[in-house]
């Protein structure tokens, strides 16, 4: 689920967070994921793909609650269907 419903658009270089609070929609401030163990799997410098690899980001920082990422190109994170 995203707000706006058609997806969340990011510019190249823009920074946001990933978190596992699936009860809330993804926004510019935080992209929600259902992968609760993602912070255990990622390290700074790791690459993250969205939309089946059409949009990429790099992991900047990992905490127990969220992951700070920076987009490598501009694009829209689409809602999962």
Secondary structure as the mmCIF struct_conf table of DSSP 4:
data_model
#
loop_
_struct_conf.conf_type_id
_struct_conf.id
_struct_conf.beg_label_comp_id
_struct_conf.beg_label_asym_id
_struct_conf.beg_label_seq_id
_struct_conf.end_label_comp_id
_struct_conf.end_label_asym_id
_struct_conf.end_label_seq_id
STRN STRN1 UNK A 2 UNK A 2
BEND BEND1 UNK A 3 UNK A 4
TURN_TY1_P TURN_TY1_P1 UNK A 5 UNK A 6
STRN STRN2 UNK A 8 UNK A 10
TURN_TY1_P TURN_TY1_P2 UNK A 12 UNK A 13
STRN STRN3 UNK A 15 UNK A 19
TURN_TY1_P TURN_TY1_P3 UNK A 22 UNK A 23
BEND BEND2 UNK A 24 UNK A 24
STRN STRN4 UNK A 26 UNK A 26
BEND BEND3 UNK A 28 UNK A 29
STRN STRN5 UNK A 30 UNK A 32
BEND BEND4 UNK A 34 UNK A 34
TURN_TY1_P TURN_TY1_P4 UNK A 36 UNK A 37
HELX_RH_AL_P HELX_RH_AL_P1 UNK A 38 UNK A 41
TURN_TY1_P TURN_TY1_P5 UNK A 44 UNK A 45
STRN STRN6 UNK A 47 UNK A 50
TURN_TY1_P TURN_TY1_P6 UNK A 51 UNK A 54
STRN STRN7 UNK A 55 UNK A 62
BEND BEND5 UNK A 64 UNK A 65
STRN STRN8 UNK A 66 UNK A 71
BEND BEND6 UNK A 72 UNK A 73
STRN STRN9 UNK A 75 UNK A 77
HELX_LH_PP_P HELX_LH_PP_P1 UNK A 78 UNK A 80
#
